[in-house]
Amino acid sequence: MYKMLLSKYFIKMRRRKYYYFIFGEEYFMRRLKQLVAMILVVCMLITLCPSDVSARTSKAAVKSVTVTNLVTNKLVLKKGTKFRVKPRVVVTGKISKKVTYVSSNKKIVTVDNKGVVKAVKSGKAVVAVKSAANPKVMYRFNVYVGVPTKTVKLSAKAVNMFKGTSRTLKASIAPKNATYKRIQWSSSDKRIATVSSKGVVKAVKVGRVYITAKAMDGSGKYARCKITVKQPVTSIKLSAATLTITEGSSKTLTATVAPASATNKTLSWTSSNKKIATVSAKGVVKAIAPGTATITAKAADGSGKKATCKVTVNKKVTVENKYESQGYKLLWHDEFDGTELNRDIWNVELHEPGWVNNELQSYVDSEDNIKVKNGTLIISSKKKVNEDGSISYTSGRVNTQNKQDFKYGRVQFRAKVPTGKGYLPAAWMMPTNESLYGQWPRCGEIDVMEVLGDNTYTTYGTIHYGNPHSESQGKYTLSNGKSFADSYHVFTCDWEPGKITWYVDEVKMHEENDWYSTTAGKGTVTYPAPFDQPFYVILNLAVGGNWPGNPDADADYINSESLYVDYVRVYQKESYDENVTKPEREVIIRDPDENGNYVINGDFSETEDLGDAENWIFMAQNGGEGTAVIENNTININTIDAGTVDYSIQLVQPDIPVEKGATYKLSFDAWADEARTGIIDVSAPTRSWGRYLKDTKFDMTTEKQTFEYEYTMTDSSDDKGRIEFNFGNQGSVAGVHIANVKLVKTNQTEIVDKKTILADGNLVYNGEFQEGTGRLGYWTVSNNCGAEYKVTGLSDGRRFSYKSLDESIDGNFVLSQDELAYAPNTKYVLKFDAETATEGKNIIITTGDSKFAVTLDKGIKNYVYKFETGEEVTDSSISIDFGNSGEVLLDNVKIMQDSLLLNGNFSADFAGYDVYIDSSADAESVVDSQKEDNAADFTIKNSGDQNWKIQLKQNNIKLEKGQWYKLSFDIKSSVSRTVQYAIQRDGSTHKDSTGAEDWTPYVQETVKLDAYDQADQKYMTVSNTFQMACDTDEESIFNIALGAGGENGSAITDQHRICIDNIVLEKTSAPEIDVPVGKNLITNSEFEMSEDGSLAGWENAVTAPGDATFEAGDGKITYSVENVGEADWNIQLKQMGLSLEQGESYTLKCTLVSDVDRVVKVAVMTPSAGYAWHGGEDVVLTAGEAKDVTLTITPKEEVFTDGITVDTGAGLFFSMGYVEGYTLGAHTVSISNVSFVKN
C-alpha cells in the first residue's frame, strides 16, 4: 500500500519538477519533509490495521475472457457466412477491457478487429480472443467451415410425468451431414425437473417446466419440450373391502384417494361380473343376482393404482310377518343367509381385555371369532397359551349402531348358546346417543337374552337405568332339564312407551313399566325416559367377568363352543303413543307390633322356613355354604365355607318399613362360638341397593352382647327396606347366634324439601325442559294472552316454545320458578339459549332483585348476564316475561355462581359434583360437617383396580386458551397411598381423529399421600399452576381419582378414609420460570420404560393409515414402521410440556438412524397456537448411517400474547410418516441422545 502511495506522490512531483527551479531548494526540502511525514503515518496505519488489509487490496488485472454467444468452444459456419463474436472480459481494478482477435489459419477463417469471423473455405481454424491489456488471458474456440445445424427436433413436444419418475428425451439434428451434432440439455427450473447430458429427465416435484435441447455448434438452433410433473395417486382405499347386499338393493362405495395433493383423482369403476352386480361412475353398486363379483376402482391418472371390494349378493329372503295382525311391520332383519357378515347392517367392535365387567377376552375382527355359515351367525371364543405361559382369550361383538337404529318395536332373536363356566352370551340393546341422559346406567340398557355358561337352563331379561344404578330383571327356566345350549330358542322383547315385555318361545317371562331416568342431585327426566330414544342391537360372547366368573385355566371347551344366531328381526308399529304416565306405587307403612317392633318374629319365638321369601330368610351364595336353624328364641348360624364376599352367608328380613323423617333404633343380641365379626345394615333393594343404615361391622365374643344402632330416614318413605346380617368372608367360620332383634321408631319429624344447588351447580330446576308433566316440572306458567306454548320433541332438543296467537290482546306470558337457593352477597351468572325469527323481540328476565331487558337477535344465540345478591335475599325467584308478540324457543336456563369451580368448600353438600363409584369398588361418600368443616369424606373399603373407579368430579369447567390458572385443594388420608387429579377434556362428547373418546388432560398429577397423624389429622395442600395450552374448552372435567392407589397402582382393600376440602380454581398471571442454562429439559431422555409399560414423558402417536410399533430402553427408541401412512404425522413421537421463555434460544440435539434412505421431520411446535413452528429440520438420512442433529430453536413471538412470557404448551415432534419423494416399505428408525437446553 505504501509503495502505491509513494509512486503516486513522485508522479505528482515529477509533473511539478519545474517548482524546484522557480522556488528554489527551500521549497523542495519542505515538500520532502512532508513526504517523509506521510510515509511515517502510513507505516503506523499498516501496523494498526488487520493483517489481511493488504490482501484485500489487489492489483489491477484481467481475470478472464469468454464469448457469450457460443454454447461451447465449437462453431460451425457455412462457407462464405459470417459470425460476430460477443466477448466478455472480467477484470479487477482499473484496466482496459479491450480485446484483439487472431485466426490460426486465415485461409480457412478470417476475423477482423471487430470480432467478425468469416468462413473462407472448408477446414478448421482456431480463433483466439485476447485481452489487449494482458494477451496471455484469452478465449479460444474452434471454427469449422462445413455444414451447420438447421433444425433440432425432440422425440416429444409435451410430456406428462409423475413426481419421482424418469423419462428419456431423444434429440435429432438436421441435416444428417451436419458437421457437429452434439446437444446441450437444460431445464428451465431444476426444482421441478432435471435433465442429464443424455436427455434423461427426472421429475422432482409437481409443476411445469421446459426442457431445452440446444445445438452445440453455435448455430443457436434448439427445441423445447413442455414437461408437466403431476402428483400420482399412491393409494386408493374403499369404504368397504367386502360388501354384502340383497338382490335388488343398492349401496354406495366411497373411495379415498391418497395423497390429497394427487393431480388427478378421477377413478374408473368396473365390475368383474355385471350379471351379479353393476357399479356406476359414482361407485353405486347395484345387486342384480345372487353370487359374488369384484368391484374395482382404478385411478385414471395412469398410476395403475386400484382398490377392490368383494361384493356378495344374497338372494332376497321373504320373511313371513306373523305379527301383522297385531299392527306390526317388519322394520329390518338379517337372516344371515350370506357367506360373511353384512357390514351394511353390522359393525364389529374392538376392545381390550377388562374393558367392562373385568371380562377376559379381547373383542377382535377375525373370521376365527365372527363368521356367517349355513344361514347362521357364529360368534366364537378362542383361547391361546402365550409364550410366557399366560392365557389370553379372543371373542366377537357386533352391533348395528348408526346403521339400524330404532325407537320402540318388537325385537326378536333365534339363537343357541354355548355351555361352559365363564361364558356369557348376550343379545341386547343400547341407546344410539349414550350421552343424551348421561353415561351408563342413566342412558338405559335393555338386555333381551343373557345366559350363564354354567347354567344354560335359565335366561335373563333386564333393564338398567338411573343414577345410582337400578335394574329390573326377570328370568325363565326351561322345564324338564332342557338347556338353551341344546337347541335354538326364540328370545323376544316387546318395547313400547311405558312397558317392556320379554318372551321366550312366545311365552311371557317378564314385564316392567316402572323405571326412571334420575341423576342424584339433578332431577328426573319425564317418563318413559331413558327408554324413549333410539337404540341399537348388540350380539356378543363374553368370557369371564364379574357375573359369570372366569373359566377354569384348563377348560378345553373355550375353542369349541360358540353362540349361534339364526336371525335377528325387528318389527315396529306404524306409530306409538308416548303420552304415558309413570305408574305410582303406593307405599304402605305398616304398623309395628304391640311392642313397637317392626321386625316380625324378632324374638325367634316361631320356627320358620328360612328358605322362603317371607320374614326371616337365610342365604348362602357366592361360594358360601352353611345352615341356620331357629331354636330356643335364637337363630343359630353355622358356616361351612365363608365364600368370597361378606354377604356369602346372610340372614335378612325384607319388607321393613322406613318412613321419611323418622329416626329408628335397631338392636339385637349376638355372640359367637369364638371371637369374630359380623356386618349389619338396612338396605333399599328397590332403590339400587342403597343403605338407610350403612354397613357397620360389629365385634362378637363368646358372651352375649346387645348392639344398638340409630339412623334417620331423609329420603322418601319406603316399605321395602331390608335388615341384613352378613357373616361371609370375614376371616372366620365360627358359629353365630342372634336373638331379640328389634327395630323401633324413636322420633318423627317433618322434612320439608327445599331447593338446593343442583349437582351441576345450577339453581334453576329443569332448565333443560326434560322433567315433570309436559316437561315443565318446577315451572309455573302465567298465560294472560292466550299464547301457545309447549316443549318441543326430542328431535328438536326439547326446548320451551312460546308463540303469540293474537298480539291485540292486552296481556303477557310469564314463565317463572320460585324458591331458588340464592345465597346472600354472592355473584351469579345467568345463561340461556334463545332462538327467534322476530328481529328485535324483547323479553324481560327478573332474577331476585335484578331485572334484565333482553333484545333477542334472530337465530339461535347464547345470552349471558351477571348479577349479585345483597346482604339479604328478599326474592328467590326467576321469571321470564315474553310479553305478547312473536315466537321464542328457550333452552338451557342456568343460574350459577360466577366462579370457575363451584362449591369448593362443600358448604352446599355435594352440589356441583358427581361422585362416581364403580360396581367393582366399595366406597361411601358424605359431606362431613361434624368432624370436619364441611369436607367431602370418603370411606373406602375396596379402591378397585383402576384410579378412575372412585371419583369426585365436576363438569363444565371453562378453561380459556393461553390463560394461566392455579388449582389447589386440601386432602388427607388415613393410609399412605396415591391419588390422581386432573382437569381434562370430556371424552364422552369429544372424539379424536379415529373416533375414539378423547380424554386429553389439560393438567394432571399423581400425588403421594402419607397417612395422617390420628391426633391432629392435618390436611395436605396440593397446588398446581398451569397454562391452558389447548383451544378454549367450556365443558372440561375436574376430577380427583381415588381408585387403586396402592403399590404399583394396585387396589387397596383395607378400609380407609380420605377427606377433601377447599377446592379452588382461579385465574393467575404467568409464573416466573427460571430454567437453568445447560440443563436438559427433556423428560426421560434415556427412553426408559415404566413398570406399567408406559414411556414416561413421551407420547407415541401412530394414526391410521400409519402403522408402526416401537421398542425403547438403553438410551434409544426404535420404531418398526410397516406403513408410513399419508402424512408425516401419521407416525410420530412427541413430548409435550416444554417451557419456552420469550427472548431466549435453545439448542436441540439428537441422533437419528434408519435402515433406509428417508427424511425424518424434527420440529419444536406449539399445537395450541396453531402449531406455531419454533424451529426444526427435515433431516435427510442415508441408510445405515447415524446422523447427529444440532438445531437452534428460537420461540416465535406469536405465542407470547396477552402478557404471557412463557409458552408451556410447546412440544418436540419426531415425524416419521409419509414424506414426498420417498416410497418406503417396512423399515426402522432409531432416535437417541435427545437433549433440549437453554442457551
FILO-396299 format. One record per residue (C-alpha): residue in one letter; x, y, z. Coordinates in steps of 0.02 Angstrom, whole numbers, plus 50000, padded with zeros to 5 digits. Example, Ala and Ser with C-alpha at 12.3 -4.5 7.8 and 13.67 -1.06 7.14 Angstrom:
2
A506154977550390 S506844994750357 
This chain:
1239
M500005000050000 Y501375012250048 K502285008749883 M500745013649788 L500585029849886 L502425034049857 S502345030749672 K500805041849658 Y501705055449755 F503275055049647 I502245055349490 K501495071549552 M503235077849597 R503925073749426 R502495083249348 R502985097949457 K504915097349439 Y504925114749373 Y504445120449552 Y506245117349604 F506925129449479 I505595142649515 F505505141749707 G507245135149745 E507965122349865 E506985128250018 Y505335124149938 F505935107049881 M506575102350055 R504915107450134 R503985095850015 L505205081750051 K504865083350239 Q503025081950203 L503355065950105 V504335058250248 A502945062650371 M501675054450257 I502715038450247 L502815037650437 V500915039450453 V500635025950325 C501795014150418 M500855017050579 L499195013350494 I499894997250422 T500414992150598 L498684995750671 C497644988150530 P497194969450523 S498464958650437 D497334954950289 V497114972950233 S498474971450104 A497704955350043 R496054964150014 T496864977349905 S497274967749748 K498244972749592 A497264977849435 A497164962749322 V496194953749186 K495334938649261 S494524930349111 V493934931948931 T492404922448868 V491204922948720 T489384924848769 N488574919448606 L489374902348595 V488674887248687 T490344878348680 N492044881248604 K491384874648439 L490714884848294 V490154878048126 L489964890347983 K489444887847805 K490724893747679 G490504912147645 T489484915647803 K489984926847948 F489824926348137 R490104940948255 V490924936748420 K490214944548579 P491624944648705 R491514946848894 V493044952348992 V493114951149182 V494394962449268 T494884968749439 G495434986549465 K495574999549331 I496194990949175 S495694990148993 K494354977848936 K494824978948753 V495164962848656 T496054957748496 Y495614943648378 V496784931248295 S496424916848173 S497594902048167 N497294899747981 K496704914547883 K496494903947727 I495064894947811 V494394907947933 T494704926447949 V494244937848092 D494304956848093 N494634968848236 K492764969748270 G492634951148300 V491784946648136 V492264928848090 K492124924147906 A492144906447836 V493314906347686 K493454888247637 S493154870947709 G494254866147852 K494614870148034 A495434885048116 V495594891748293 V495054909348335 A495824917348489 V495014931848580 K496424940048680 S496454953448813 A497314968948747 A497964972948922 N498604955248951 P498694944648792 K499044929248896 V497214929348952 M496184923348805 Y494714912648748 R494954900848601 F493644891848501 N493664880248351 V492854885848192 Y492334872748068 V491894877947893 G490634864847845 V488774860747871 P487934869448020 T486344863348107 K484734869048028 T483474861348147 V483394852048314 K481924840448341 L481414831448503 S480514814948521 A479064823748611 K478424841548619 A477484839248782 V477594825748915 N476604821949074 M477634813849210 F477344807949388 K478394815049526 G479874803849561 T479894795749389 S481144797349246 R480984798049057 T482244799548914 L482014812548778 K482874809648611 A483514824048503 S483894823248316 I484854836048211 A484584840448031 P485364839447908 K486094822247936 N487794827847871 A487914841947997 T489714844348046 Y489464844548237 K487954835448311 R488164836848498 I486694843448603 Q486664853548763 W485194849448881 S484464861649007 S482954863649122 S482024879849149 D481754875149333 K482814861649411 R481694861749565 I480314854049460 A481314843049340 T483134839849299 V483904833449138 S485534824049112 S486804825948971 K485954811148890 G484214818448893 V483604808749046 V482254819349130 K481884816449315 A480274823549387 V480654831349557 K479054839949612 V477354844949547 G477394859149422 R477754863949241 V479474865749163 Y480314866748991 I481734855348941 T482824862848803 A483964853548682 K485144865948601 A486384862548461 M488174864948522 D488854870548351 G488484888848380 S487004888948262 G485824893748402 K484574880648348 Y483574872148486 A481974862648526 R480914862848685 C479804850148771 K478494855448898 I478574843949050 T477074843549166 V477514834949330 K475994827849417 Q475714820249589 P475194802249556 V473904792949654 T474864782149779 S473404772849854 I471534770649845 K470514764949993 L468704759849978 S467424762150116 A467244743250124 A468364728750074 T466844717350069 L465034721250040 T463524710350067 I461904716249990 T460254708649943 E459744706949762 G458804722049700 S459594733849825 S460994746549804 K462434752649909 T463694766349877 L465554763449892 T466594778749930 A468424779749882 T469784789349972 V471204794049855 A472924797549926 P473844808449935 A472644823049947 S473794832549829 A473584819949687 T473404829449524 N472054818549450 K470894809649572 T469694803349441 L469254784949458 S468544772149340 W467354759349416 T467124741849345 S466284725649395 S467034708549363 N465294701449333 K463904713249281 K462654698949292 I462934698749480 A463234717049519 T463474733149423 V464324749149476 S464044766949419 A465334780449388 K464964786649564 G465254770049649 V463434765049669 V463384746049673 K461764737849619 A461414719749662 I460734710349510 A460754691949558 P461454680549696 G463314677349683 T464954686549702 A465804699949600 T467314710949621 I467094729649607 T468684738849557 A469054757349573 K470574761849467 A471494778349458 A471274786849289 D472944795849300 G473914781049234 S474734776849400 G473964759649396 K473344761149575 K471714752449614 A470644745649754 T469394731649755 C467854726749852 K467174709249854 V465294710349836 T464184696149892 V462404697049830 N461184687049935 K459534680749875 K458104691349934 V457294682050077 T455454684450111 V455054683350295 E453274679750345 N452624693250462 K451634683250589 Y451324698950691 E450484708650551 S448774706250630 Q449444714950786 G449914730250685 Y451754726350663 K452784728650506 L454474720750480 L455654735550502 W457294726550465 H458024709250482 D459564698750450 E459364680250411 F461254677750395 D461004668650231 G462584675450150 T464374669750165 E465014683950275 L464404696950398 N463364710450314 R464314726050364 D462964737150295 I461984731450447 W463324726850573 N464864734950649 V466234724550728 E466804731250896 L468624730650951 H469034730951137 E470454725951251 P470274713551396 G469484720951552 W468604734451453 V467004731351552 N466494719751694 N468274713051712 E467984701751561 L469484691851498 Q469254692451310 S469864704351178 Y468504708251053 V469294706550881 D468804706850698 S469264689450639 E468394675150550 D469014664150690 N467814673550803 I466454680350688 K465814671350534 V464244667850437 K463974650050382 N462474639650329 G461244653650368 T461934656750542 L462984669850627 I464294660950731 I465204670450868 S466594660150944 S467874662351082 K469674656851063 K470944652751196 K472814654751173 V474274649851282 N475594663251261 E477474660851259 D477604666251441 G476304653251491 S474904665851517 I473204662951439 S472284675351328 Y470564674751251 T469774682451097 S467934683551051 G466704693350944 R465494707650971 V464434715750835 N463164729850838 T462024739850722 Q462394757250790 N462064770950661 K461554757750535 Q459974750150606 D459374761150749 F457554761850801 K456394768150937 Y455104755751000 G454704739150921 R454714720350941 V456494713650938 Q456734695150908 F458244683550907 R458304665050869 A459874658250949 K460784643751030 V462054647151167 P463734639351217 T463964629451376 G465404630751498 K465894640551653 G466394658451613 Y465294660751460 L464034674951448 P463194676051278 A462034690851258 A460784698851140 W460414716451199 M460184734851156 M460994751451197 P460484769351153 T461244776750996 N461674792751090 E462274787051260 S462574804851318 L460774810651295 Y460324806951475 G462084803751537 Q463264789051535 W462784771551588 P461684767451679 R460744783951658 C460674781151471 G459724764851490 E460064746951433 I458894733151376 D459524715251390 V458444703251289 M459424687351323 E460854683151441 V461284665151485 L462664659751603 G463774646451529 D463714635751686 N461814636951698 T461124635851522 Y459394631251584 T458964649251630 T458924665351529 Y458804682951600 G457954698551532 T458444715051613 I458354733851602 H459674745051681 Y459344763351718 G459514777651844 N460924785151944 P461304776852060 H461104761051959 S459424752251963 E458804737051869 S457304726051841 Q457644708051796 G456604693151750 K457144675451715 Y456454660051629 T456994642051660 L456654628251537 S455694613351603 N456194595051605 G458034598751616 K458114606351442 S459504618351400 F459654633751291 A461274625951229 D460404610351160 S459324618551027 Y458774635250956 H457544646051053 V456684662451009 F457004677151126 T455844692051105 C455744709251183 D454204719851153 W454734737851185 E453334750551196 P453164767651278 G452944764051462 K453064745051451 I454394732251407 T453934713851396 W455074698751374 Y454604681951296 V455464665351271 D454734654651131 E453204666151137 V452974662951323 K452964678751428 M454364678751555 H454434696551624 E453594713551610 E454134730351677 N453364747651672 D454184755751823 W455834764251788 Y456574781551789 S457994792251725 T458644801151877 T460324808351918 A460634810852103 G460624829352140 K459914834251971 G458164828051936 T457084815251850 V456794816051663 T454994814151609 Y454424796051593 P454664784951492 A456484790951486 P457764783751464 F456824771251356 D456124784451238 Q457594786451121 P458334776550976 F459254760551024 Y460324748250925 V460624729550936 I462174720851007 L462674702450995 N464204696351089 L465004681951180 A465924687151338 V467204676351426 G467404678351614 G467004693651717 N466034698951870 W464434689251839 P464874672751753 G466554670851838 N468104665051745 P468324648551654 D469494636051731 A471274637951666 D471214620351593 A469484622251514 D469544614051343 Y467824619651286 I468354637651251 N468944633651075 S467444623051029 E465894632051095 S465004646251005 L463484657451006 Y462384653250856 V461124666150793 D459884660650661 Y459104677650634 V458784694950704 R457104702950664 V456424719750717 Y454574723550697 Q453774740450726 K452044747850731 E451534762450624 S451514774050775 Y451634774050964 D450764784651093 E452124791951202 N450894801251313 V451104788751453 T451164791051641 K452364782651758 P451444770851874 E451484776652053 R451654762652178 E450774765952341 V451964764952488 I451074757552638 I451984759552803 R451324745152909 D451114746753096 P452324738653217 D451804725253340 E451124729553512 N452904732353574 G453284744853436 N454414732353346 Y454384732453156 V455344715953147 I454224700753125 N454694686353239 G456134696453306 D456174686053464 F456254669953361 S454814662753456 E454154654453299 T455024641553192 E455104647053010 D455524640152838 L457114650252814 G457144646252629 D455524655052582 A455314673452540 E454424678952700 N455034685652866 W456744678352905 I457734671652756 F459424662952762 M460514663152606 A462194655552558 Q462894662552395 N464504667352304 G465394651852365 G464624652452539 E463984636552621 G463084635052787 T461494631452883 A460324640753000 V459014634853124 I457844643453248 E457784635953421 N457584642353600 N457164660053542 T458814661053448 I459354658553270 N460964648653257 I462014650653101 N463334637653058 T464604642252922 I465484628652823 D466264639852689 A466304658752711 G466284661552522 T467064676052428 V466074691252489 D465434697452655 Y463644692952608 S464064674952556 I463244669752721 Q461744680852752 L460194682252862 V458914695052805 Q457154701052838 P456314710252692 D454824722152687 I455454733052827 P454514749752827 V455554765752833 E454604782152846 K455264798852790 G455774809652938 A455804795153060 T457264790153169 Y457444771653207 K458434761453331 L458954743953279 S459524732453420 F459954714053436 D460904701753545 A462344692353467 W463764680653515 A464874667953429 D465744651553463 E467374661253456 A467784679653434 R467354685753260 T466484699853166 G464834702453078 I464094716452973 I462364724152998 D461434735852881 V459714741252824 S459654741252634 A458504747552497 P458304733252370 T457094742952260 R458174758552263 S459814752352190 W460284743352350 G460624759552440 R460834759952628 Y459734767652761 L460894760852894 K462614759452817 D463604743252825 T464254742853003 K465464730053072 F465154723353249 D466324712853355 M465634697353440 T466364687253582 T465804671053660 E464744681353782 K463044688053733 Q463084706653695 T461754719153647 F462114730153496 E461124746053456 Y461164757353302 E460144772653251 Y459764780153081 T458604793553013 M457634791852851 T457884807652746 D457304800152581 S455504796952531 S454624783152628 D454984765152579 D454024749552630 K455314737852551 G456814740552665 R457824725352718 I458804721052876 E460394711652832 F461604701752941 N463174697052843 F464374683652905 G465314678852747 N467164680952706 Q467704689752866 G469094678152919 S468074666053023 V466814651953004 A466384651753189 G464544648953229 V463474664353263 H461934666353373 I460664680553356 A459204684753471 N458004698953515 V458064708653352 K457094724853371 L456764739753258 V455804753753343 K455414771653293 T456154783953417 N455684800453335 Q454674807953192 T454994824953115 E454344833652960 I455644835552824 V455234849552702 D456064847552534 K456894863752485 K457764867752325 T459644867152338 I461024869452213 L460914855352087 A462374843552058 D462904853351904 G462904869652004 N461274876251930 L460004884752043 V458634882951912 Y457724866351914 N457264858551746 G458164872051649 E458314859551505 F456424856351499 Q456544837551520 E455634834551683 G453864833251751 T452164833851670 G452284840951496 R454154842551532 L453754858651627 G454084852151802 Y454534865751930 W453974879551811 T452394890051834 V451524896651679 S450504912851683 N449634914551514 N448634930551507 C448644932451319 G448084915451252 A449804911251186 E450264893951126 Y451634885051225 K452404867851236 V454054858551248 T454654852751078 G455104834651037 L456724825151055 S457244828550875 D457224847250914 G458164845251077 R456644847851189 R456554866751200 F455214877651277 S454174885151137 Y453154901151155 K452054908051015 S450914923151020 L449254919650933 D448414936550950 E449514951650981 S447994962851002 I447614955251173 D448174966051317 G449114953351418 N450754944151434 F451504926951455 V452654923351602 L453674907651642 S454294907651821 Q455054897351960 D455114900752147 E456204896352296 L457884896052208 A459344893552327 Y460094910852312 A461424914652442 P461694932352508 N463174942852447 T463524930952306 K463954934052124 Y462934924251997 V462874922151809 L461264919451712 K461414909751549 F460124903751424 D459924899251241 A458574907651140 E458004907550960 T456784919050874 A456304923150697 T455704940250752 E457064953550741 G457124964150899 K455974953051002 N456064958651184 I455894948351342 I456124953551523 I457014942051645 T456954945051831 T458174935851946 G457814940152127 D458064958852140 S458904960551969 K457994963851806 F458644962051628 A457804968751471 V458414956951335 T458294960651150 L458424944251055 D459354942750892 K458694932250750 G459304914350753 I459994904050897 K461104913051021 N461774910751197 Y461444925251316 V462434928951474 Y462034941451613 K462844943851783 F462084949651947 E462444949652133 T461324946852283 G461294958552431 E461534955252615 E459764948452623 V458864938552489 T457074945052482 D456574937352316 S457164919852271 S456284917952103 I456644918951919 S455334925051796 I455394926451607 D454104938351532 F453834935151346 G452554949151327 N451294945451190 S452194945451024 G453214934450911 E453904916950939 V455324911451052 L456214894851083 L457074894051252 D458284881151324 N459694878051449 V459174890951577 K460524891851710 I460924902551861 M462614897851934 Q463914905252049 D465064916351949 S466634906051986 L467714893951890 L467354879352006 L465774877952108 N465544874252292 G467374871252328 N467094871752516 F465624859452508 S464504871452603 A463094865952486 D463424847452515 F463944839052351 A463044852052243 G464034854352083 Y464914837552100 D464644819752041 V465274805452147 Y465644790152043 I465934773152123 D466164758452004 S465254742352045 S466914733352069 A467444745852203 D466684748152376 A466554765552450 E465384778052530 S465394796852525 V464664810652632 V464964829052665 D465554828652845 S465034843952945 Q465294835853115 K467104830453121 E467584841852977 D467124859252922 N466064853252776 A467274841652686 A467004827852559 D467284812152663 F467574795452576 T467584778952669 I468424766552552 K468354747852582 N468984742452412 S469764755352297 G469604744752141 D470994740752019 Q470974757251921 N471114775051985 W469514780451895 K468424767951988 I468124780352128 Q467994798652078 L467464815552140 K467154826151986 Q466374842151924 N465854845251744 N465784860951638 I467414868951696 K467884882751575 L469714884551530 E470244898251409 K471644895751285 G473274903651341 Q472624908151515 W473614903451671 Y472684895251816 K473044889851993 L472184874252056 S472294869752240 F471414858752366 D471654851152538 I471694832352557 K472124819452690 S472104800552701 S472124788452847 V473334777152749 S474824780252639 R474294779452457 T474214789352295 V472804799152213 Q472734807352044 Y471904823651998 A471594831351828 I470634844051727 Q470324835751562 R469314835351403 D467624826551414 G467904810851310 S466064806251314 T465714820651194 H467434823651114 K468184811050994 D469894810450915 S470274808050730 T469994789250745 G468304791150830 A468964785751000 E468504795151158 D469704809651188 W470084812451373 T471594823951345 P472174830751514 Y472504849351523 V473334847051692 Q473624830551780 E474674824551926 T474834809452039 V475034814252222 K475774803252358 L474854804852523 D475594799952690 A474444792952824 Y473864807252934 D474274807653119 Q472724801953213 A472994815453343 D472904830753230 Q472324823653061 K473104838152966 Y472714841252783 M473994841952645 T473804856252520 V474024851652338 S474354866052217 N474734867052031 T474944882351921 F474684878451738 Q474294886351570 M472864880951459 A473844876251303 C472374869551202 D470884878251125 T469614885351246 D468544871551323 E466954876551413 E466504858551459 S468084851351535 I468004839951687 F468884841851854 N469124825551945 I470054818052091 A470274799452060 L470284789452222 G470284771852149 A471764759852155 G473164769852241 G474124755152314 E475874749552271 N476144749752083 G474364755852060 S473564740852146 A471894740252236 I471814744452421 T470644732652514 D470994739352689 Q469634751352743 H470244769152749 R469654787052743 I470024801552626 C469424819352655 I469464833452525 D469094851752555 N469374869552493 I469504865952307 V469954882152219 L470234885752035 E470714903551993 K471504913451854 T473264919351885 S474704927651795 A476124918251713 P477394912451841 E479214916951831 I480074901351767 D481944900451796 V482634886951683 P484494884651714 V485634886151564 G486284869351503 K485004858451592 N484184845151482 L482334849451481 I481834832751403 T480934820751520 N481564802851509 S482874806551377 E483514788851404 F481844781551345 E481644770451498 M480004760751505 S478944762051664 E478384746751761 D476634748851691 G477324747851514 S477164766351476 L478524777751408 A478584791751536 G478644809151462 W478374803351284 E476814800751179 N476794787651042 A475604794650911 V475294782250771 T473704785950673 A472904776550530 P473374772850396 G475094773750478 D475644757550560 A477154755750674 T477734748450840 F479194753350949 E480454746551072 A481284757951199 G482674757251327 D484554758451343 G484554776451287 K483594774751124 I481914771251046 T481724761350886 Y480164761850777 S479754747150664 V478744755450526 E477574744750422 N476584758650337 V477104776850332 G475304782250303 E474804797550204 A475554811550308 D477174814150405 W476194814650569 N475404797550541 I476914790850635 Q477524802550769 L478454802850934 K478184818451036 Q478484826051206 M477344840051263 G477544852251406 L479174860651354 S479294878051429 L479934891151307 E480384908151376 Q480134923751273 G481764930851208 E482784915151244 S483524902351125 Y483784883751145 T484864870051072 L484064853751018 K485174838750989 C484784820950939 T485474806250842 L484434798150705 V484734782450604 S483674772450482 D483984756650384 V483314765250226 D483584782050141 R482224793550205 V481804810250289 V481304812150471 K480494828750516 V481104835750682 A480214851050749 V479774860750906 M478004867350892 T476554873650999 P474964864650944 S473814875951044 A474474890950945 G474054883550776 Y475634873050778 A476744888250790 W478434882350723 H479904887350832 G481214877950733 G481674861250660 E482364852350509 D481904839350380 V483344827750420 V483944817750269 L484554800550321 T485634788650221 A485304770250253 G486324763550398 E487204779950436 A486894788350605 K486644807050591 D486954819150734 V485734833650727 T486024850550812 L484704864050795 T484454881250868 I482674884250924 T482034902050944 P480244903551010 K479044912650895 E478374929050961 E476604924450908 V476404912651057 F476774926451181 T475124935751188 D474134944551324 G475674947151431 I476204928851427 T478094927051431 V478224908151446 D477474895751324 T477144879551420 G476204871351279 A477674868051164 G478184850651111 L479574841351024 F478984831350874 F479854817550777 S478784814050622 M479174797750535 G477674795850420 Y477474799350234 V478664811950155 E478534817449974 G479844809749861 Y480064793749960 T479184777349927 L479514766750080 G479114749250134 A479454741350303 H480954749250390 T481604755450557 V482024772450629 S483014774850791 I483114790550898 S484404793251036 N485444806351127 V483984818451138 S484324834551232 F483484851651238 V484404865151335 K484264883751359 N485744893151285 
